């Protein structure tokens, strides 16, 4: 991978991410630093990743299944 383009909320961030994982981390970091709400369609997945990668719980809207998952597995991580 030579370049990753992160597109969210009509903004584009061009980066030289070395792989998909780095590109997703950059996407999460962009939302986290900007204190933006995750798009609803991605909120569950990105909130789980934020909690386990960043170590801080996401405060926005999530599905009840996502909340249950985080309660069940959050203590084990």
N, C-alpha and C positions, 0 to 999 in steps of 0.2 A: 504494500500500500504506500503510495507516495503522498497522497493528500486526502484529508477528510473535510467535508463541508457539513457543518452542523447547522441545520435549519430548524428554527423554532420561533413561533410567534412572529412570523414574517421577517425575521432577522437571520442573517447568515454569518457564520464564523468560519473562516478558512484557517485550517491548521495542518500541520505536517504530522498527523498522528501515525504511529508506526503500525497500528492494528485497530481492529474494530473495538476492542476493549478500551483502549486509550481514547478513542473517539467518543464512546459512551460516557466515560468518566469526565471528559471535557464538557459534554452536554450537561451532565448532572452538575458539574462545577459552575457552569454558566447560570443555571437556574438558582443554585444555592447562593452564589455571590450576589446575584441580582435580586435575590429574595422574591423570585417570581413563583407563581403557582404552576405546577406541572399541568400540561394539557390533560383533560379528563381521560382520554383514551390511553395515556401512558402513566397516569398517576399511580396506579397500583404497583406496577413493576419498578418504576423509578423511586417510589417511596420505600419499597423493600430494599432496593440497592442503597439508597441514601442511609437508611438505618444501619445496615451492616457494613458498608464501606466507609461512610463519613462518621458514623457513630452517633448521629443525631436524628431523632424521630422527625418525620415530616408532619407538619401541622395542618396541611390542606385536606380536602375531601378524598376519601378512599372508600372502597366497598367494604361491606361488613365481613366478607371472606378474607380480605386483605388484613383487616384489623385482627381477626381471629388468628390468622397465620402468624402475624407479628407477635401476638401475645403468647402463642404456643411455642414458637421457635426462638423468640427474642431472648429469653432467659438462658437458652442452651448455647447461644453463641457467645 
